Amino acid sequence: MSKQENKTIIHSHATTWHDGAVAMLLSNGQIVDLAAERVGDRFKHSWNSRLAYDHLKNYFDASDVVFGSPDDHFVNQSNGLEDDNHHLYHAASAFYASTFKDAAVVIVDGQGPDFGKRASTSLWKGSNDSLSLIEAPYLADGIFAPQSIGHFYTAIGALSGMQELHEEGKTIGLAPYGEPSKYLEFFKKFAYSNPDGSYYIDPNFILAIFGNTFGPTQFGWQPQPPEIQEIWDEFMQLRGHSLKKKSEDVSKDDMDTAYAGQDILEEIMLGLTRRAKLLTGSDHLCLAGGVALNSVVNGKILKSGIFEDIYVFPASGDDGQAIGKLMVDIKNRGLDVDTQMDTAYLGPVYSKEKVLEALSRNEDQIVAIPFAEVNLYREVAKRIAGGEVIGWYNGGSEIGPRALGHRSILADPRDPNMRDYINFEVKHREWYRPFAPVILEQLASEYFDLNVPSPFMLIVADVLTDKQDIIPAVTHIDGTARIQTIREDQDERYYNVVEAFYKRTGVPVLLNTSFNGAGEPIVETPDDAIRSFLSMNLDALVIDDFLILKKEKLPNNTMVNIVIDETTADRPKNRQLYILEIRSGKHLLSFAGKLTGKEESFSFVGKQKGNDGPLGFTPFGQLRGVLPRELLDGPIPFDTLSETVQQDLRKWFGVMVGAYADKNFERLYAMFPDMLE
């Protein structure tokens, strides 16, 4: 097939009632992707792809992207869902985004429409630009797939105390606190792997659990027949007490239940991958579908050595459907587009103008300090090493559920109390949930049992024993971590801030978690970032080249006064020196100079006092200004000085910033925010 000229193409997710998204191919070959939950009403797992479509329509200039053209294939889900190709789109997203020319592709999720039924597992063979279906077990008629691996794990979550759908990530985090128990033996009666790698899940088990938990509350299910209800009754008798209520903490039974479900899931998934190897003969594996977000399973598959290498698509959930559909279209048209992905930064990039507008809208609550890039990395590393928790916003957002350095919260992994602090005081979530490390890729094997890149934070590996006490905030209870590796060519700014922390502390790791409050999706726009920053217990926020501080957390006021230099008190008056002191909280900046002028005011000519000022050097040149003589009587609040005097003081700061940017003199603005013009 001859290659065709690229054009703008738009596709949307429309095969399920959750995790809507829109993906676009621009005429320059760039792919842009946006999840519906990130914009509009910002409801987690929003099904409504229209929200993402309208946001992108407003974002792009009509002259660049023609919405409503023949290549705009947006589907309005309000008119009904598409009823085919769900697993094909998952398979396409994983294989075409990988670097593999030949691979087995395993898709495992809750369910989706494909092959005229409801599919929940499918095995494919990927070769060059084509995908061939190998098998799709347990295709279901009707609207529910009761032998779904994804539904099995959701059911385990319900029995472990999860109160809502889409909380499988919590179950993964809880499982390591459990141990082998009566629940493992009970569940193995209903779900297991066969010797040939196929698996069995008793449909009545799924119906029994859903029928007494999410079925009635989420889907309006009626009571189950007696033969199914018996399974529920048997479990409840085994447990001996009711399921966890929302207001209660998890119990040992919850932990052991989660452990059992995770153990069985790993057994089934390892069997499936062995089967995929046998049926395809490939040396490489691609994974997608919601179950592929279980990074513990992915780590076990990688470590098993069944395949030489694996690729897990970053948006493996249904928010990856749109980009999978787009990739199918790209390959069918023979377009000259590189679909390989080793970064997930496909969201729209907001202009500096948009950032400045967002800062301006919030100027009554924040102070935004512009930094040169090299100095910004040092300042952020210094703050993190000092115990601060920083919001980090940069460029286009990540696709998928993981924050990978563009919409992140960063903190010090060395602090053993940091995990609890962020869980309780920043994100207001469950105590047992772990945080992930980001590490410079070239040093990953020095801290983790990992010898391949993990750019999407979708592989869990052991933290090396001698490093667990060095990075306790990102080491889970079982000695593992969900790792993100970063290279400079993937994201220079993110790499540089990790490297700056490494240079300061000797540890090439930061704690990285998603930038969102409890119950909210990850922030998308600069306004979202500022809004979340103000509502969360964060110490600072970085948006592009701005360090942003909360005015309410700044020192009460900057104070200014003039005192005589005691070392010159015995000199004749015309040779005495005076010191202009500017104090903000614990920070003091001093200038020595001479006073001349009228009774009510005087001219001040001087330079920074001493050779060990706030940043360890003395600027050259002189500072000139007319100051009120009342400064001799004691400290005066900066904001009570005349506008002329305030501007003179600010100009001095500006001169120093301009002259000494290479020495990170911008830090003075963080110390003395009133000096920001």
C-alpha positions as CSV (number, residue, x, y, z in Angstrom):
1,M,0.0,0.0,0.0
2,S,1.4,3.4,-1.0
3,K,1.8,6.0,1.8
4,Q,-0.7,8.8,1.7
5,E,-0.3,12.4,2.7
6,N,-1.2,13.0,6.4
7,K,-4.4,14.9,7.2
8,T,-6.2,15.8,10.4
9,I,-8.3,12.8,11.6
10,I,-10.5,12.7,14.7
11,H,-11.7,9.6,16.6
12,S,-13.5,9.1,19.9
13,H,-14.2,6.3,22.4
14,A,-17.7,5.1,22.1
15,T,-17.9,1.4,23.0
16,T,-18.5,1.6,26.7
17,W,-20.2,3.9,29.3
18,H,-17.0,5.0,31.0
19,D,-13.6,6.6,30.4
20,G,-14.5,8.6,27.3
21,A,-11.7,10.2,25.2
22,V,-10.8,11.8,21.9
23,A,-7.7,11.2,19.8
24,M,-6.5,13.3,16.9
25,L,-3.9,13.0,14.2
26,L,-2.8,16.5,13.1
27,S,-1.5,17.2,9.6
28,N,2.1,17.4,10.9
29,G,1.9,13.8,12.1
30,Q,1.5,14.7,15.8
31,I,-1.0,12.7,17.8
32,V,-3.1,14.5,20.5
33,D,-5.2,12.6,23.0
34,L,-7.4,13.8,25.8
35,A,-9.6,11.9,28.4
36,A,-13.1,13.2,29.0
37,E,-12.7,13.1,32.8
38,R,-9.9,15.8,32.6
39,V,-12.2,18.6,31.3
40,G,-15.8,19.8,31.5
41,D,-17.4,18.7,34.7
42,R,-14.2,16.8,35.6
43,F,-16.1,13.7,36.8
44,K,-13.7,10.7,37.2
45,H,-14.1,8.0,34.5
46,S,-16.6,10.2,32.7
47,W,-18.1,8.4,29.7
48,N,-18.9,11.6,27.8
49,S,-16.3,11.9,25.0
50,R,-18.1,15.1,24.0
51,L,-16.4,16.9,26.8
52,A,-13.0,16.1,25.4
53,Y,-14.1,16.9,21.9
54,D,-15.5,20.3,22.8
55,H,-12.4,21.2,24.8
56,L,-10.1,20.3,21.9
57,K,-12.4,22.2,19.5
58,N,-12.0,25.3,21.6
59,Y,-8.2,24.7,21.9
60,F,-7.4,24.4,18.2
61,D,-7.6,27.3,15.8
62,A,-10.3,26.5,13.2
63,S,-7.7,27.3,10.5
64,D,-5.5,24.4,11.7
65,V,-8.1,21.8,12.4
66,V,-11.4,21.4,10.7
67,F,-13.9,19.9,13.0
68,G,-17.0,18.5,11.3
69,S,-15.0,17.5,8.2
70,P,-15.3,14.1,6.5
71,D,-12.3,13.0,8.6
72,D,-13.9,14.0,11.9
73,H,-15.3,10.6,13.1
74,F,-16.5,11.8,16.5
75,V,-19.3,9.6,17.8
76,N,-21.9,11.2,20.1
77,Q,-22.5,8.5,22.7
78,S,-25.8,10.2,23.7
79,N,-27.2,8.6,20.6
80,G,-26.0,5.1,21.6
81,L,-22.7,3.2,21.7
82,E,-20.8,1.5,18.9
83,D,-21.1,-2.3,19.2
84,D,-17.9,-3.7,17.8
85,N,-14.1,-3.7,17.8
86,H,-13.5,-2.9,21.5
87,H,-10.7,-5.4,21.8
88,L,-9.3,-4.6,18.4
89,Y,-8.8,-1.0,19.5
90,H,-7.1,-2.1,22.7
91,A,-4.8,-4.5,20.7
92,A,-4.0,-1.7,18.2
93,S,-3.1,0.8,20.9
94,A,-0.6,-1.7,22.5
95,F,1.0,-3.2,19.4
96,Y,1.2,-0.1,17.1
97,A,2.6,2.0,20.0
98,S,5.3,-0.5,20.7
99,T,8.7,-0.8,18.9
100,F,8.0,-4.5,18.1
101,K,7.6,-5.7,14.6
102,D,6.3,-9.1,15.8
103,A,4.5,-9.7,19.1
104,A,1.9,-11.6,21.0
105,V,-0.9,-9.2,22.1
106,V,-2.9,-10.0,25.2
107,I,-6.0,-8.0,26.0
108,V,-7.8,-8.5,29.3
109,D,-10.5,-6.2,30.8
110,G,-13.9,-6.1,32.2
111,Q,-15.8,-6.4,28.9
112,G,-16.5,-4.7,25.7
113,P,-18.4,-5.3,22.4
114,D,-16.5,-7.3,19.9
115,F,-17.0,-10.3,17.6
116,G,-20.8,-9.8,17.9
117,K,-20.7,-10.5,21.6
118,R,-19.2,-9.3,24.9
119,A,-15.5,-9.9,25.0
120,S,-13.3,-9.9,28.1
121,T,-10.1,-11.7,27.0
122,S,-8.5,-11.9,23.6
123,L,-5.1,-13.1,22.2
124,W,-3.7,-11.6,19.0
125,K,-0.7,-11.9,16.8
126,G,0.9,-8.6,15.7
127,S,3.1,-8.5,12.7
128,N,4.3,-5.3,11.1
129,D,1.2,-3.2,10.4
130,S,-1.4,-6.0,10.9
131,L,-3.2,-7.7,13.8
132,S,-4.7,-11.2,13.6
133,L,-7.0,-12.7,16.3
134,I,-5.8,-15.9,17.8
135,E,-8.6,-16.7,20.3
136,A,-11.2,-14.9,22.4
137,P,-12.5,-17.3,25.2
138,Y,-15.7,-16.9,27.1
139,L,-17.5,-14.5,24.6
140,A,-20.8,-13.7,26.2
141,D,-24.3,-13.0,24.9
142,G,-26.4,-10.3,26.4
143,I,-25.0,-7.2,28.3
144,F,-22.8,-8.8,30.9
145,A,-19.7,-11.1,30.7
146,P,-19.8,-13.2,33.8
147,Q,-16.5,-15.1,33.1
148,S,-14.4,-11.9,32.8
149,I,-11.0,-11.7,34.5
150,G,-11.6,-8.0,35.0
151,H,-14.9,-8.6,36.6
152,F,-13.4,-11.3,38.9
153,Y,-10.9,-8.7,40.2
154,T,-13.6,-6.1,40.7
155,A,-15.6,-8.6,42.7
156,I,-12.5,-9.3,44.8
157,G,-12.3,-5.6,45.5
158,A,-15.9,-5.5,46.6
159,L,-15.2,-8.3,49.1
160,S,-12.1,-6.4,50.3
161,G,-14.0,-3.3,51.2
162,M,-14.0,-1.2,48.0
163,Q,-17.2,0.9,47.8
164,E,-17.2,2.0,44.2
165,L,-16.4,0.7,40.7
166,H,-13.0,1.6,39.3
167,E,-11.2,1.1,42.6
168,E,-9.0,-1.9,41.5
169,G,-5.9,0.2,42.2
170,K,-6.8,0.3,45.9
171,T,-7.1,-3.5,45.9
172,I,-3.6,-3.8,44.4
173,G,-2.2,-1.6,47.1
174,L,-4.0,-3.5,49.9
175,A,-3.1,-7.0,48.8
176,P,0.5,-7.0,50.1
177,Y,-0.7,-6.5,53.6
178,G,-2.5,-9.9,53.4
179,E,-1.2,-13.4,53.5
180,P,-2.3,-16.9,52.4
181,S,-5.6,-17.7,54.2
182,K,-8.9,-19.5,54.0
183,Y,-10.0,-17.0,51.4
184,L,-7.4,-18.2,48.9
185,E,-8.6,-21.7,49.1
186,F,-12.2,-20.6,48.8
187,F,-11.7,-18.5,45.7
188,K,-9.6,-21.2,44.0
189,K,-12.8,-23.2,43.7
190,F,-14.2,-20.6,41.4
191,A,-11.2,-19.2,39.5
192,Y,-8.0,-20.8,38.3
193,S,-5.5,-21.4,35.5
194,N,-5.4,-24.6,33.5
195,P,-2.2,-26.4,32.6
196,D,-2.5,-25.2,28.9
197,G,-2.6,-21.6,30.1
198,S,-6.4,-21.2,29.6
199,Y,-8.4,-20.3,32.6
200,Y,-11.8,-20.9,34.2
201,I,-14.0,-18.5,36.1
202,D,-17.3,-19.7,37.5
203,P,-19.9,-17.3,36.2
204,N,-22.1,-17.9,39.2
205,F,-19.3,-16.6,41.5
206,I,-19.2,-13.3,39.6
207,L,-23.0,-13.1,39.6
208,A,-23.2,-13.9,43.3
209,I,-20.7,-11.2,44.3
210,F,-22.0,-8.5,41.9
211,G,-25.5,-9.5,42.8
212,N,-24.9,-8.5,46.4
213,T,-22.7,-5.5,45.9
214,F,-22.3,-3.4,42.7
215,G,-25.2,-5.0,40.8
216,P,-28.1,-3.6,42.7
217,T,-26.4,-0.2,43.5
218,Q,-24.9,0.5,40.1
219,F,-26.9,-1.5,37.6
220,G,-30.3,-2.1,39.1
221,W,-29.9,-5.8,39.3
222,Q,-32.7,-7.9,40.9
223,P,-31.9,-10.5,43.6
224,Q,-30.1,-13.6,42.3
225,P,-31.6,-17.1,42.2
226,P,-31.0,-19.4,45.2
227,E,-28.3,-21.5,43.5
228,I,-26.2,-18.3,43.0
229,Q,-27.0,-16.7,46.3
230,E,-25.6,-19.8,48.0
231,I,-22.1,-18.8,47.0
232,W,-22.6,-15.4,48.6
233,D,-23.9,-17.0,51.8
234,E,-21.0,-19.4,51.9
235,F,-18.5,-16.5,51.6
236,M,-20.2,-14.5,54.3
237,Q,-20.3,-17.5,56.6
238,L,-16.5,-18.0,56.0
239,R,-15.9,-14.3,56.7
240,G,-18.0,-14.3,59.9
241,H,-19.0,-10.6,59.8
242,S,-20.4,-8.0,57.4
243,L,-18.4,-6.3,54.7
244,K,-16.5,-3.1,55.5
245,K,-18.6,0.0,55.6
246,K,-17.3,3.2,54.0
247,S,-16.6,4.8,57.4
248,E,-14.6,1.8,58.7
249,D,-10.9,1.0,58.2
250,V,-9.9,-2.2,56.4
251,S,-9.6,-5.3,58.5
252,K,-7.2,-8.3,58.3
253,D,-10.0,-10.2,56.5
254,D,-10.0,-7.4,53.8
255,M,-6.3,-7.7,53.5
256,D,-6.3,-11.4,53.1
257,T,-9.2,-11.3,50.6
258,A,-7.3,-8.8,48.5
259,Y,-4.1,-11.0,48.7
260,A,-6.1,-14.0,47.6
261,G,-7.6,-12.3,44.6
262,Q,-4.3,-10.8,43.5
263,D,-2.6,-14.2,43.8
264,I,-5.2,-15.9,41.6
265,L,-5.1,-13.1,39.1
266,E,-1.3,-13.4,38.8
267,E,-1.6,-17.2,38.2
268,I,-4.3,-16.7,35.5
269,M,-2.3,-13.9,33.8
270,L,1.0,-15.8,33.8
271,G,-0.9,-18.8,32.3
272,L,-2.4,-16.6,29.6
273,T,1.0,-15.2,28.7
274,R,2.5,-18.7,28.4
275,R,-0.4,-19.6,26.2
276,A,0.1,-16.5,24.1
277,K,3.8,-17.5,23.7
278,L,2.8,-21.0,22.6
279,L,0.2,-19.9,20.1
280,T,2.1,-17.0,18.5
281,G,5.8,-18.1,18.8
282,S,6.7,-14.4,19.4
283,D,9.5,-13.2,21.6
284,H,7.7,-10.0,22.6
285,L,4.4,-9.3,24.4
286,C,2.1,-6.3,24.3
287,L,-0.5,-5.8,27.0
288,A,-3.7,-3.6,27.2
289,G,-7.1,-3.6,28.6
290,G,-7.9,-2.5,32.1
291,V,-6.3,-5.5,33.8
292,A,-3.0,-4.4,32.2
293,L,-3.0,-1.5,34.7
294,N,-2.2,-4.1,37.4
295,S,1.5,-3.3,37.5
296,V,2.2,-6.1,40.0
297,V,1.0,-8.6,37.4
298,N,3.1,-6.9,34.7
299,G,6.2,-7.1,36.9
300,K,5.6,-10.8,37.5
301,I,5.2,-11.4,33.7
302,L,8.4,-9.5,33.0
303,K,10.4,-11.4,35.7
304,S,9.1,-14.8,34.5
305,G,11.1,-14.5,31.3
306,I,8.3,-16.0,29.2
307,F,8.9,-13.2,26.8
308,E,12.2,-11.3,26.1
309,D,10.5,-8.0,26.6
310,I,7.0,-6.6,27.2
311,Y,5.2,-3.3,26.3
312,V,2.3,-2.1,28.3
313,F,0.3,0.7,26.8
314,P,0.0,3.7,29.2
315,A,-3.7,4.2,28.6
316,S,-4.6,0.5,28.8
317,G,-8.1,1.3,30.2
318,D,-11.0,2.4,28.0
319,D,-9.6,5.9,27.8
320,G,-7.1,4.3,25.3
321,Q,-9.9,3.2,23.0
322,A,-9.9,6.4,21.0
323,I,-6.2,6.3,20.2
324,G,-6.5,2.6,19.3
325,K,-9.2,3.4,16.9
326,L,-7.1,6.2,15.5
327,M,-4.1,3.9,15.0
328,V,-6.3,1.3,13.2
329,D,-7.4,4.1,10.8
330,I,-3.8,5.3,10.3
331,K,-2.6,1.8,9.4
332,N,-5.6,1.1,7.1
333,R,-5.0,4.4,5.2
334,G,-1.2,3.7,5.0
335,L,-0.4,7.1,6.4
336,D,3.3,7.9,7.1
337,V,2.9,8.4,10.8
338,D,5.2,7.1,13.5
339,T,2.8,5.6,16.1
340,Q,5.5,4.3,18.4
341,M,5.4,5.8,21.9
342,D,7.9,5.8,24.7
343,T,6.3,8.8,26.4
344,A,2.7,9.5,27.3
345,Y,2.7,13.3,26.9
346,L,0.0,13.5,24.2
347,G,-2.3,16.1,25.9
348,P,-2.6,19.6,24.4
349,V,0.1,22.1,25.4
350,Y,-1.2,25.3,26.9
351,S,0.5,28.5,25.7
352,K,2.4,30.9,27.9
353,E,-0.5,33.4,27.3
354,K,-2.9,30.9,28.8
355,V,-0.6,30.4,31.8
356,L,-0.2,34.1,32.4
357,E,-4.0,34.5,32.2
358,A,-4.5,31.8,34.8
359,L,-1.9,33.4,37.0
360,S,-3.6,36.8,36.6
361,R,-7.0,35.4,37.5
362,N,-5.5,34.2,40.8
363,E,-3.1,37.0,41.7
364,D,-5.0,37.8,44.9
365,Q,-4.1,34.4,46.3
366,I,-0.7,33.6,44.7
367,V,2.7,35.0,44.0
368,A,4.3,33.7,40.8
369,I,8.1,34.0,40.5
370,P,9.7,33.6,37.1
371,F,12.9,31.5,37.0
372,A,15.6,30.7,34.5
373,E,15.3,26.9,33.9
374,V,18.6,25.8,35.5
375,N,17.9,27.8,38.6
376,L,14.3,26.4,38.8
377,Y,15.6,22.8,39.0
378,R,18.0,23.7,41.8
379,E,15.3,25.6,43.7
380,V,12.7,22.8,43.5
381,A,15.3,20.2,44.5
382,K,16.3,22.4,47.5
383,R,12.7,22.7,48.6
384,I,12.0,19.0,48.2
385,A,15.1,18.1,50.1
386,G,13.9,20.4,52.8
387,G,10.7,18.6,53.2
388,E,8.3,20.5,50.9
389,V,5.7,18.9,48.7
390,I,5.6,20.4,45.2
391,G,3.1,20.5,42.4
392,W,4.8,20.0,39.1
393,Y,2.9,21.0,35.9
394,N,4.6,21.0,32.5
395,G,3.7,20.7,28.9
396,G,1.0,18.4,27.6
397,S,-0.8,16.0,30.0
398,E,-0.2,12.3,30.1
399,I,-2.6,9.8,28.7
400,G,-3.7,7.1,31.0
401,P,-4.1,7.1,34.8
402,R,-0.5,7.7,35.8
403,A,1.1,11.1,36.4
404,L,4.5,10.8,34.7
405,G,6.0,14.2,35.3
406,H,3.7,16.6,33.6
407,R,0.9,16.6,36.1
408,S,2.7,15.4,39.2
409,I,3.2,16.0,42.9
410,L,6.9,15.5,43.8
411,A,8.4,14.9,47.3
412,D,11.4,13.4,49.1
413,P,11.5,9.6,49.0
414,R,14.0,9.5,51.8
415,D,11.6,10.7,54.5
416,P,10.0,7.7,56.2
417,N,7.0,9.9,57.2
418,M,6.4,11.3,53.8
419,R,4.0,8.6,52.6
420,D,1.7,9.0,55.6
421,Y,1.9,12.8,55.3
422,I,0.9,12.9,51.6
423,N,-1.8,10.2,52.1
424,F,-3.4,11.9,55.1
425,E,-2.6,15.7,54.7
426,V,-2.3,16.2,51.0
427,K,-4.4,13.7,49.1
428,H,-6.7,12.6,52.0
429,R,-6.8,9.0,51.0
430,E,-6.3,5.5,52.5
431,W,-3.2,4.9,54.6
432,Y,-2.2,1.7,52.8
433,R,-1.8,3.2,49.4
434,P,1.8,3.4,48.2
435,F,3.6,6.0,46.2
436,A,5.8,5.5,43.2
437,P,9.4,6.4,42.6
438,V,10.8,8.1,39.5
439,I,14.4,7.4,38.9
440,L,17.0,8.4,36.3
441,E,16.9,5.5,33.9
442,Q,20.7,4.9,33.8
443,L,20.7,4.3,37.6
444,A,17.5,2.2,37.9
445,S,19.3,-1.1,38.4
446,E,21.3,0.4,41.3
447,Y,18.0,0.7,43.3
448,F,15.6,-1.8,41.8
449,D,15.6,-5.4,40.5
450,L,14.8,-4.0,37.0
451,N,16.9,-4.2,33.9
452,V,14.5,-2.6,31.4
453,P,13.0,0.9,31.1
454,S,9.7,1.5,32.7
455,P,8.6,4.9,31.4
456,F,4.9,4.5,32.1
457,M,5.0,3.4,35.8
458,L,3.3,0.1,34.9
459,I,5.9,-2.3,36.3
460,V,6.4,-3.3,39.9
461,A,9.8,-4.6,40.9
462,D,11.7,-5.3,44.2
463,V,13.5,-2.4,45.8
464,L,17.1,-3.7,46.4
465,T,17.5,-4.6,50.1
466,D,20.3,-2.1,50.7
467,K,18.2,0.7,49.2
468,Q,14.9,0.2,51.1
469,D,16.0,2.3,54.0
470,I,17.2,5.0,51.7
471,I,13.9,5.5,49.9
472,P,11.3,4.3,52.5
473,A,8.5,6.7,51.2
474,V,8.3,4.8,47.9
475,T,9.0,1.3,49.2
476,H,5.8,-0.7,49.8
477,I,5.2,-3.0,52.7
478,D,6.4,-6.0,50.6
479,G,9.7,-4.3,49.6
480,T,8.5,-3.4,46.1
481,A,7.8,-0.2,44.1
482,R,5.9,0.8,41.0
483,I,8.7,2.3,39.1
484,Q,9.0,5.1,36.5
485,T,12.3,5.5,34.7
486,I,13.1,8.8,32.9
487,R,15.6,9.7,30.3
488,E,16.7,13.2,29.3
489,D,15.4,12.7,25.7
490,Q,12.0,11.7,27.0
491,D,11.4,14.8,29.1
492,E,14.3,17.2,29.7
493,R,12.7,19.3,32.4
494,Y,11.5,16.3,34.4
495,Y,14.8,14.6,34.1
496,N,16.6,17.7,35.2
497,V,14.7,18.2,38.4
498,V,15.3,14.5,39.4
499,E,19.0,15.1,38.5
500,A,19.1,18.3,40.5
501,F,17.8,16.3,43.5
502,Y,20.4,13.7,42.9
503,K,23.2,16.3,42.8
504,R,22.0,17.7,46.1
505,T,21.3,14.5,48.0
506,G,23.1,11.7,46.2
507,V,19.7,9.9,45.7
508,P,18.5,9.8,42.0
509,V,14.9,9.2,43.0
510,L,11.8,11.4,43.7
511,L,8.4,10.4,45.0
512,N,5.9,11.0,42.2
513,T,2.2,10.9,42.6
514,S,-0.7,12.3,40.5
515,F,-1.6,15.9,40.8
516,N,-5.2,15.7,42.0
517,G,-7.2,16.0,45.1
518,A,-9.3,13.2,46.7
519,G,-12.0,12.0,44.3
520,E,-10.8,14.3,41.4
521,P,-9.2,13.5,38.1
522,I,-5.7,14.6,37.4
523,V,-5.5,18.4,36.6
524,E,-5.5,19.3,33.0
525,T,-5.3,23.1,32.5
526,P,-3.2,25.8,34.2
527,D,-6.4,26.9,36.0
528,D,-7.0,23.4,37.2
529,A,-3.5,23.2,38.6
530,I,-3.8,26.5,40.5
531,R,-7.2,25.6,41.8
532,S,-6.0,22.3,43.1
533,F,-2.8,23.9,44.5
534,L,-4.8,26.4,46.5
535,S,-7.2,23.7,47.9
536,M,-4.5,21.2,48.7
537,N,-1.7,21.2,51.4
538,L,1.1,21.8,48.9
539,D,4.0,24.1,49.6
540,A,4.7,25.3,46.1
541,L,3.6,24.8,42.5
542,V,5.7,24.9,39.3
543,I,3.9,25.8,36.1
544,D,6.4,25.9,33.2
545,D,9.1,28.5,34.4
546,F,7.1,29.9,37.3
547,L,7.5,29.0,41.0
548,I,4.1,29.7,42.6
549,L,3.6,30.3,46.3
550,K,0.4,30.9,48.3
551,K,0.1,34.4,49.7
552,E,-1.5,33.0,52.9
553,K,1.6,31.0,53.6
554,L,4.1,33.9,53.0
555,P,5.5,35.9,55.9
556,N,3.0,38.4,57.3
557,N,4.9,41.3,55.8
558,T,8.2,42.5,54.6
559,M,9.7,44.9,57.1
560,V,12.2,47.7,56.2
561,N,14.4,49.8,58.5
562,I,17.8,51.6,58.7
563,V,20.3,51.2,61.5
564,I,23.8,52.7,62.0
565,D,26.7,50.4,61.4
566,E,28.1,50.1,64.9
567,T,31.7,49.7,63.6
568,T,31.6,53.3,62.3
569,A,29.7,55.0,65.2
570,D,32.9,56.7,66.4
571,R,33.6,58.3,63.0
572,P,32.7,61.8,62.0
573,K,29.1,62.0,60.8
574,N,29.9,62.4,57.2
575,R,31.9,59.1,57.3
576,Q,29.5,57.0,59.2
577,L,27.8,54.0,57.4
578,Y,24.2,53.0,57.7
579,I,22.6,49.6,57.0
580,L,19.3,49.3,55.1
581,E,17.7,46.0,56.3
582,I,14.9,44.2,54.5
583,R,13.4,41.3,56.4
584,S,10.9,38.8,55.3
585,G,10.1,36.1,57.8
586,K,13.5,34.5,58.8
587,H,15.3,36.0,55.7
588,L,17.3,39.2,56.0
589,L,18.9,41.2,53.2
590,S,21.2,44.1,54.2
591,F,22.8,47.0,52.2
592,A,25.5,49.2,53.7
593,G,25.7,52.8,52.5
594,K,25.9,56.5,53.3
595,L,23.0,58.9,54.1
596,T,22.7,62.4,52.7
597,G,19.8,64.7,52.2
598,K,17.0,66.7,53.8
599,E,15.5,66.3,57.3
600,E,12.5,64.3,56.1
601,S,14.3,62.1,53.7
602,F,17.8,61.1,52.5
603,S,19.5,59.5,49.6
604,F,21.0,56.1,50.1
605,V,24.0,54.9,48.1
606,G,25.4,51.5,48.8
607,K,25.8,47.8,48.0
608,Q,24.9,44.5,49.7
609,K,26.6,44.2,53.0
610,G,29.3,41.6,53.6
611,N,30.6,38.7,51.5
612,D,28.3,36.0,52.7
613,G,24.9,37.4,51.9
614,P,21.8,35.1,51.3
615,L,23.5,33.5,48.3
616,G,27.1,33.8,49.3
617,F,28.4,36.7,47.2
618,T,28.3,40.5,47.0
619,P,26.9,42.2,43.9
620,F,28.9,44.9,42.2
621,G,27.6,48.3,41.5
622,Q,25.6,50.7,43.6
623,L,22.0,51.1,44.7
624,R,20.5,54.5,44.7
625,G,17.2,55.7,46.0
626,V,15.4,58.3,48.2
627,L,14.1,56.8,51.5
628,P,12.0,58.3,54.3
629,R,14.0,59.2,57.4
630,E,11.4,57.5,59.6
631,L,13.1,54.2,58.7
632,L,15.7,55.2,61.3
633,D,13.0,54.9,64.0
634,G,12.3,51.2,63.6
635,P,11.0,48.6,61.2
636,I,8.2,49.7,58.9
637,P,6.0,47.4,56.8
638,F,7.0,47.5,53.2
639,D,3.4,48.0,52.0
640,T,3.1,51.2,54.0
641,L,6.0,52.8,52.1
642,S,5.3,55.2,49.3
643,E,4.9,53.7,45.8
644,T,8.1,55.4,44.7
645,V,10.1,53.9,47.6
646,Q,8.6,50.5,46.9
647,Q,9.6,50.7,43.3
648,D,13.1,51.7,44.1
649,L,13.5,48.7,46.4
650,R,12.1,46.4,43.8
651,K,14.4,47.8,41.1
652,W,17.4,46.9,43.2
653,F,16.2,43.3,43.4
654,G,15.6,43.4,39.6
655,V,19.1,44.6,39.0
656,M,20.5,41.8,41.1
657,V,18.4,39.1,39.4
658,G,19.5,40.3,36.0
659,A,23.2,40.4,37.0
660,Y,23.4,37.2,38.8
661,A,20.9,34.8,37.2
662,D,23.6,32.2,36.8
663,K,24.0,32.1,40.5
664,N,20.3,31.5,41.1
665,F,19.7,35.0,42.6
666,E,16.0,34.4,41.7
667,R,15.8,32.6,45.0
668,L,15.6,36.1,46.6
669,Y,12.2,36.5,45.1
670,A,11.1,33.3,46.9
671,M,12.5,34.7,50.1
672,F,11.2,38.2,49.5
673,P,8.0,37.9,47.4
674,D,7.0,41.6,48.0
675,M,10.0,42.4,45.8
676,L,8.3,40.9,42.8
677,E,7.2,43.6,40.4
